[in-house]
Amino acid sequence: MTATDGPWATIGVRLRPLAIRPMTLDDVEAVAVVEQQVAPQPWSRHLFADEFTIDATARHWLVAALGGIGSGSGRVDGEEIIGFAGAMLVADEAHVMNIAVDPRHQRQGVARRLLARLLLDVGDRGAVTATLEVHPTNRAALALYRRFDFSPRGRRPGYYGDGSDALILTGPRLYRPDVRRLLALHAADSPDGDQP
């Protein structure tokens, strides 16, 4: 029995350590599995692999991995990829392209930690702010983004395959010391199981 099944699953106890680390090409298969579980129009394994053919200064991808012990910079035997996040960097703006967490591990702070680390990292790489698109009915995602002071900037008509619009959200100034402190706090492993 693991922390994700049996009685532990209902109270959100995570017995294996969670690491947020850069995604590698070796992670693509596991990332594609998570994506298939959560996205109505999932990216393919090939789309994720193609991200590694683009100039590394223009992309930044992270994974959330359970278990295994290593340097924190690459795949470790026995670890389980349970989430990921990625951003595209253009001039001084980061565009959050994708963020997803395995349904068995949602509402345990994984997305919060991924987004915080992603925003810290792109800020370190020169991004002043971040934008993203989100479906207006995705309440969990909207709550997460509000927590990081993302606010509506507009709509992208017909963005989703079903013809529905996307909300365009813009985040805070990533260089502000108060924002950096908030991001660092959320990126840390919080023992309170802070949600979402």
C-alpha positions as CSV (number, residue, x, y, z in Angstrom):
1,M,0.0,0.0,0.0
2,T,1.3,3.5,-0.9
3,A,0.4,7.0,0.3
4,T,-2.0,7.3,-2.7
5,D,-4.2,4.3,-2.0
6,G,-6.1,2.9,1.0
7,P,-6.9,5.0,4.0
8,W,-4.1,7.4,3.4
9,A,-5.6,8.7,0.1
10,T,-8.6,10.1,1.9
11,I,-6.6,12.4,4.2
12,G,-4.0,13.4,1.7
13,V,-1.0,12.1,3.6
14,R,2.1,11.9,1.4
15,L,4.6,9.4,2.8
16,R,7.2,9.9,0.0
17,P,9.1,13.1,-0.4
18,L,8.0,15.5,-3.2
19,A,10.6,17.1,-5.3
20,I,10.2,19.9,-7.9
21,R,12.9,19.6,-10.5
22,P,13.6,20.5,-14.1
23,M,11.9,18.2,-16.6
24,T,14.2,16.1,-18.8
25,L,13.5,14.2,-22.0
26,D,13.4,11.0,-19.9
27,D,10.3,12.4,-18.1
28,V,8.3,13.0,-21.3
29,E,6.5,9.6,-21.2
30,A,5.3,10.0,-17.6
31,V,4.4,13.7,-18.2
32,A,2.2,12.6,-21.2
33,V,0.4,10.1,-19.0
34,V,-0.5,12.8,-16.5
35,E,-1.6,15.1,-19.3
36,Q,-3.8,12.3,-20.7
37,Q,-5.5,11.9,-17.4
38,V,-6.5,15.6,-16.9
39,A,-6.7,17.5,-20.1
40,P,-9.8,17.6,-22.3
41,Q,-7.4,18.2,-25.3
42,P,-4.1,16.7,-24.1
43,W,-0.7,17.5,-25.6
44,S,0.8,14.4,-27.2
45,R,4.1,12.8,-26.1
46,H,5.6,14.2,-29.3
47,L,4.6,17.8,-28.4
48,F,6.3,17.5,-25.1
49,A,9.4,16.0,-26.7
50,D,9.4,18.8,-29.2
51,E,9.8,21.3,-26.4
52,F,13.3,20.0,-25.9
53,T,14.2,20.9,-29.5
54,I,13.4,24.6,-28.9
55,D,16.1,27.0,-27.6
56,A,16.4,26.2,-23.9
57,T,16.4,29.9,-23.0
58,A,12.9,30.2,-24.5
59,R,11.3,27.4,-22.4
60,H,11.2,26.2,-18.8
61,W,9.6,23.0,-17.7
62,L,9.4,21.4,-14.2
63,V,8.1,18.1,-12.9
64,A,6.8,17.2,-9.5
65,A,8.1,13.8,-8.5
66,L,7.4,11.5,-5.6
67,G,10.0,9.2,-4.1
68,G,13.6,8.5,-5.0
69,I,16.6,10.4,-3.7
70,G,19.1,12.1,-6.0
71,S,20.7,15.4,-6.9
72,G,17.4,17.0,-7.8
73,S,18.5,17.7,-11.3
74,G,17.4,14.5,-13.1
75,R,15.3,11.3,-13.1
76,V,15.8,9.0,-10.1
77,D,15.0,5.3,-9.9
78,G,11.7,4.6,-8.3
79,E,10.3,8.1,-8.5
80,E,6.8,8.8,-9.8
81,I,6.0,11.9,-11.8
82,I,2.7,13.3,-10.5
83,G,2.7,16.7,-12.1
84,F,4.4,19.2,-14.4
85,A,4.4,22.9,-15.4
86,G,5.9,24.8,-18.3
87,A,6.4,28.3,-19.5
88,M,7.5,30.0,-22.7
89,L,9.7,33.1,-22.3
90,V,9.4,35.9,-24.8
91,A,11.3,39.1,-24.1
92,D,10.4,40.0,-20.5
93,E,7.2,38.0,-20.3
94,A,6.6,34.4,-19.3
95,H,3.6,32.6,-20.7
96,V,2.5,29.6,-18.6
97,M,1.7,27.0,-21.3
98,N,0.6,24.0,-19.2
99,I,0.3,22.9,-15.6
100,A,-1.2,19.6,-14.5
101,V,-1.3,17.2,-11.6
102,D,-2.3,13.6,-11.5
103,P,-5.9,13.4,-10.2
104,R,-4.8,11.1,-7.3
105,H,-2.6,14.0,-6.0
106,Q,-4.8,17.0,-6.6
107,R,-5.7,19.3,-3.8
108,Q,-2.5,18.5,-1.9
109,G,-0.6,21.7,-2.8
110,V,1.3,20.2,-5.8
111,A,0.0,22.7,-8.4
112,R,0.7,25.5,-5.9
113,R,4.3,24.4,-5.5
114,L,4.8,23.9,-9.2
115,L,3.4,27.3,-10.1
116,A,5.4,29.1,-7.4
117,R,8.7,27.4,-8.5
118,L,8.0,28.1,-12.2
119,L,7.3,31.8,-11.5
120,L,10.4,32.1,-9.3
121,D,12.6,30.4,-12.0
122,V,11.2,32.5,-14.9
123,G,11.6,35.6,-12.8
124,D,15.3,34.6,-12.2
125,R,15.6,34.3,-16.0
126,G,14.4,37.9,-16.6
127,A,10.6,37.6,-16.9
128,V,8.9,40.7,-15.4
129,T,5.4,39.2,-15.4
130,A,3.5,36.0,-16.5
131,T,0.3,35.4,-18.5
132,L,-1.8,32.3,-19.1
133,E,-5.1,31.2,-20.5
134,V,-7.7,29.3,-18.4
135,H,-11.2,28.0,-19.0
136,P,-13.7,30.3,-17.2
137,T,-15.3,27.2,-15.6
138,N,-12.1,25.7,-14.2
139,R,-12.7,26.8,-10.6
140,A,-9.7,25.0,-9.1
141,A,-7.3,26.6,-11.5
142,L,-8.9,30.1,-11.1
143,A,-8.6,29.8,-7.3
144,L,-4.9,28.8,-7.6
145,Y,-4.2,31.7,-10.0
146,R,-6.0,34.2,-7.8
147,R,-3.9,33.1,-4.9
148,F,-0.9,34.3,-6.9
149,D,-2.5,37.6,-7.8
150,F,-3.3,36.7,-11.4
151,S,-6.1,38.9,-12.7
152,P,-8.2,38.9,-15.9
153,R,-6.9,40.9,-18.8
154,G,-9.3,39.7,-21.5
155,R,-10.7,36.8,-23.4
156,R,-9.4,34.7,-26.2
157,P,-12.5,33.8,-28.3
158,G,-12.9,30.2,-29.4
159,Y,-9.6,29.1,-27.8
160,Y,-10.7,25.7,-26.7
161,G,-11.7,22.8,-29.1
162,D,-15.3,23.0,-28.0
163,G,-15.4,26.6,-29.2
164,S,-15.4,28.1,-25.7
165,D,-13.4,31.2,-24.8
166,A,-10.4,31.3,-22.6
167,L,-9.8,33.9,-19.9
168,I,-6.4,35.6,-20.3
169,L,-4.9,36.3,-16.9
170,T,-1.8,38.3,-16.0
171,G,0.3,37.8,-12.9
172,P,2.1,40.1,-10.6
173,R,5.4,41.8,-11.1
174,L,7.8,38.9,-10.5
175,Y,10.7,41.2,-9.4
176,R,8.9,42.7,-6.4
177,P,10.4,41.5,-3.1
178,D,6.9,40.8,-1.6
179,V,6.0,38.7,-4.6
180,R,9.3,36.8,-4.5
181,R,8.8,36.1,-0.7
182,L,5.3,34.8,-1.4
183,L,6.5,32.6,-4.2
184,A,9.3,31.2,-2.1
185,L,6.9,30.4,0.7
186,H,4.5,28.6,-1.7
187,A,7.4,26.7,-3.4
188,A,8.6,25.3,-0.2
189,D,7.2,22.0,1.1
190,S,4.4,23.1,3.4
191,P,3.6,20.6,6.1
192,D,0.0,22.1,6.5
193,G,-1.1,20.5,3.2
194,D,-2.0,24.0,1.9
195,Q,-4.5,23.8,-1.0
196,P,-5.1,23.8,-3.9
